[in-house]
Amino acid sequence: MTASRALPGPHASTLDLGGRTALVTGAAGGIGRACVLRLAAAGAKVRAVDRDDAGLQALTEQSAGLPGSVEPHVLDLTDLDAAEAAAAGTDVLVNNAGLQLVRPIEEFPPDVFHTVLTVMLEAPFRLIRGALPHMYGQGWGRIVNISSVHGLRASAYKAAYVAAKHGLEGLSKTAALEGASHGVTSNCVNPAYVRTPLVEKQLADQARAHGIPEERVLSEVMLQDSAVKRLIEPEEVAEAVAYLCSPQASFMTGTSLVLDGGWSAH
């Protein structure tokens, strides 16, 4: 009878990314900022990618004193060649950048649809493509795609966002299947509404689309399907990202870690 392997001790979940390089997109605010700080706190050298130069500088200052470091990288992800190049040599890739527009399909501007798909689906493909050679070469890598409950469920008036997140789910699973034999995992994290500027900016659009006052949007639209009646904090999402980078999650790949407050339990 084969002896069973010893289980990790109670303190084995402490994340140590010393010597690792991570890249986080959409790093200047919200979930991205929280992920940068969490990975830097674990000792990683983090490439913080965003087009917001001032936001990146503020983030760099905020990270002072953490075990790891933050390297600001100003980049517009619609520059796909530059995005792929930026990912070279990374051990951990967090595809987080996103944008949102709430409109009925017949009123949805085609150019915005194209931009959303470029930033939220094509850019992650290029970033993964740029990161994999190094990950494969060392036999270890972690790809974490910040998806959404909208990667699993649709909502009216969000054609581009829902399409991009559903596509990201498929891309993540494909990367997981291809990367498994190389020690590379790929997973999605799927939060419901997070307390971020992206969500706050939706209030007026949602009110207009649904024909209700802004103050009713949070309870009647955003949190209607959630059993837990609050927004998620960015730091909670960052902890899920950290878990997927830990040794304890090495068998977890090709799946979605859902943080939706019970939304998808309906």
Secondary structure as UniProt FT lines:
FT   TURN            10..13
FT   TURN            18..19
FT   STRAND          21..25
FT   TURN            27..28
FT   HELIX           30..41
FT   TURN            42..43
FT   STRAND          45..50
FT   HELIX           53..62
FT   TURN            63..65
FT   STRAND          69..74
FT   TURN            77..78
FT   HELIX           80..86
FT   TURN            87..89
FT   STRAND          92..95
FT   HELIX           105..107
FT   HELIX           110..117
FT   HELIX           118..122
FT   HELIX           123..138
FT   STRAND          141..146
FT   HELIX           149..151
FT   TURN            156..157
FT   HELIX           159..179
FT   HELIX           180..182
FT   STRAND          184..191
FT   HELIX           197..200
FT   HELIX           202..210
FT   HELIX           214..216
FT   HELIX           218..222
FT   TURN            224..225
FT   HELIX           234..244
FT   HELIX           247..249
FT   TURN            250..251
FT   STRAND          256..259
FT   TURN            261..262
FT   HELIX           263..265
//
